[in-house]
Amino acid sequence: MANSFEHQECCQHEHKHHHEYGLRKQLGLIIASALLLVGAVIIERQFDLSTCQLLLVYLIPYLIIGHDTLHEAWEGVMEGDAFNEHFLMAIATIGALLIGFLPGAESQFPEAVFVMLFFQVGELFEGYAEGKSRESISHLMNIRPDVAHVLRDDKEEDIIPEQVSVGELIVVKPGEKVPLDGVIITGRSALNTVALTGESVPRDVNEDDEVISGCINLSGVITVRTTKDFGESTVSKIINLVEHATERKSKSETFITRFAKIYTPIVVFAAIALALLPPLCNGNFLATFPTWLYRALMFLVVSCPCALVISVPLTFFGGIGGASRKGILIKGASYMDILAKTGTVVFDKTGTLTYGQFAVTAVHPEFCSEHHLLHLAAHVEHYSTHPIGAALRDAFPDEATDGCEVNETEEIAGQGIRAKVGKDMVYVGNPKMMEAIGAKWHDCSHVGTIIHVAINGVYAGHIVINDKIKDDSASAIEALKALGVTRTVMLTGDRREVGKDVAQKLQLTEFHAELLPNDKVQIVEKLLDEKEKDKSLAFVGDGINDAPVLARADVGIAMGGLGSEAAIEAADVVLMDDRPSKIGLAIRIARRTIGIARQNVGFAIGVKVGVLLLATFGLATMWMAVFADVGVTVLAVLNAMRALQVK
């Protein structure tokens, strides 16, 4: 059945094939024109032809390679947008073809064809580079699933993902893409998430685990209950983000666009003045006009702003594409400018620097082994629905199959749970429970929730449960400091001692604890007022309550793998694998992209100004002018393509 995404994919394939065909055709015309140009030069040297006859000989390769440029120039004139690179090339090359008809002037036929030929070589490089950049972004479009196997009335139906409702069961077979977000009901498998996160290691999933659309099922058959419709699923949102990523221009791109619109008319009128004023002032117009006209033509060729107009947007396009391959979605080139200037990074704690899930972080037994203490606690908490009970069961996963009998389970409100495990009565709870049974407990220096355990009324030790810090959080902070980020701040609604512990372990600059969502906004606003003028503030979060702060910061970075939809919508940058270490990588990519764009601007302007000065005083040749335009453009495009490569 036809749908918008199928149409979109079809259009993308058509565009790709059309683009490739266009490049092949352009390359063929360049080769044909180059051969004909060589032939024309040989004819000129072998035969004594008149100027008109030579014009006809050189017009063949000129029109073969230049007809598109001449057409674009004419269309620009008709549409009132004459001052573009095609117009400059057309005027310069037509002038070079006709200059030989002026009294005392030498013909410039080979130069005219060569300028147009090299202009098309530059266009070919631009087209190739743009294709590579688009390909680096559009690879994410391949994550769009084609079909969903839905279980309806005990039968499997193959339908498009858009027609699947929330709550329906879908079957995902090995080798297929997960079509919608959901929770695994039956089965286990490994998922390839590289297209979404850039992470090459497959992720193992079991029953009750969440799966996101766009991943590829590698091994087992899984049945998934959908939790979102297709329009709200991860794959749909990512495609939407990617499609609009290039719409938000960076300051550099906007400046170059405005600059070209003002610069090109000035150049045209300056060239006219250069051709007319010196001969008029000299008093011998006809004798000196060909010389100054030739210099004016060189002036036009050199001053063409191709290198700037092409390479700067291409650089940002490549940077966005390179970042997307690493699981970093930057919503627009404008955020590259802001990311590159990051001087302060503010983190939410839970789900950003920590996993947001309770886990056992320490076991301190009194007279038994750590294994035995965990074994008893996990059995007592076997039926508990509390997150602490889940943490204890996760720490001792074999408790369900070790054969121990659990009886007389009783939950005591405000204290904990007791149960008979085998022959022992085991108490798992807080200090109140220990005091109630007369067990001599003691506190722990570790930060977190302390779970005390007593066996038959005798204190057996305690277990520390806390929200575990992510494995790469510490390295993420180190990387940010190495990049020159001077202020790293953590905001949390958790208790002060918990916040202090995390901040100290990660060596953060400062932290603020026991905050409400509105408190976070106020602190970020204060930090914005305190930051240096030429620096920006980034906020990193994942929860619904982080959305207002993400929107308020100079640049909002959301954890996209497990982050809330509101946070992803409000953010400017999305990290698809929830790894804090990707923040430093995003900043490095942004700085490298900005650096490449500045290199291109500096190189292009420097070479052009130098050759323009030489052309004005008659010290430049048309070949130098060709290099200053097309040569610089080709080098700038090749340099821009480096933005695609992210180490």
C-alpha angles and dihedrals in degrees: 000000000000117000139162096265093049089050090047092050091047090052090049092052091047091049091049094049091044090050093050092046090050092052092049091048092048091049090050092052091049092052093045092047092047091052092047090049090054088048092050092051090051091049091049091053096043100044132047099232129170122247091257092050091049090050090056091049093051094040090071097065090033094057093041092057100028106042093096092049092048090049092050090048092051092047089051091053092049092049094047094250099105099143102084136112093268091056092049092049092047094050094044096049096041088050090051090051093051101038091086091067092064118098112271094003126127119231117253100194098132091046092051093052092042093053091052091044093053091044088059090047087056090049089051092054090047092051092049093048092047090050091053091048093049090047091054090056099036091055084084089062087069089071090072107112118229102203143015123210102217124192108224122164090350090302129110114236125189110219138151114274092244090068096056115103128216111272097027122128119244129185119222115195128200112285094022130113119247101249101200140014114266151122125278111247098178135006138032132241147145121262127213105219098169095115091055104035107017086236111135097194112092118240118233115225132188138177115315091020119128118241127195127215119258096042118119118236106228109183129358132042111254132191113215131193107215118236098182136032118244096264091057097039122111095251093055093048093049093051089050091050093049094047092056098037094097095047095078105074122209121240089254092054093046091049093049091050092051091042093054093051091055098033100053098057090047090053093050093051091043090054091050090050091048091052096046112027102059094049091046092049092045092061093226101082101166094047097050101030096087091053094050092041089056090051090049091052090052088048089056094048094048096045096054104124095216095123092055099039093047107033102046098056089039090055093054091044089054093047092054090047094048091049092050090057088059093051094261115126112198108191096212146354090252089070090057088068091051096043091051090058097048111145101156127043119191119195134198107220110216113068092000108060092009131042093247091231130103115248137169107262100172140012119201112183124188104204107351135058124278088243093055094046091052090044093057095042092050091052093050091049092045095116098030117121093197117112089239090058090050090051091053092048091049090052090054106032095167095066093098094056105036095091099241116146118227118200141161094031112183130175114212111205114242093005115059141253133308128193141162110251108190104313097336128091105221125196120200117181150080131316091276090064092048091051092047092058095038096247113156101233129176134202127253130232092219118102117241141056110327115213112196122207129200127183116208089341094309119116108249101178140272141271124220116219122188144150102274120234113240115259094242100038094097093048089047091058092046090051092050092051090049088054091056099261100153100187127047114178131183124205122193141164089213126105118290095245091053092049091047092051093052092044092051094047091051094039093233120178093237144339139207120205141188091036131161119217091261091051089059091056091050093050092048090050089052091049090050090055091049099048123100115269096241093046131079134217122231123197121201120199145138111196135088089249089058094061096088092050093046089055093046097051122087087248125009119209118195130195099237103184097067099359123121121266091240091055092049092048093050095045128091094206126036124201105206097198099045092237114145090206088072089069091071090045091052090052091048091050091049093049092046091049092050089046093053091048090051091048090055093047093048094044095046096047093043095052094042094050091049095051092041090058091048091048092050091056094041096252097115130080130213088253090059088049090052090053092046089056113026097020092051090045093053092048091047092050092049089049091048090055089064087074088072092063112082119179 
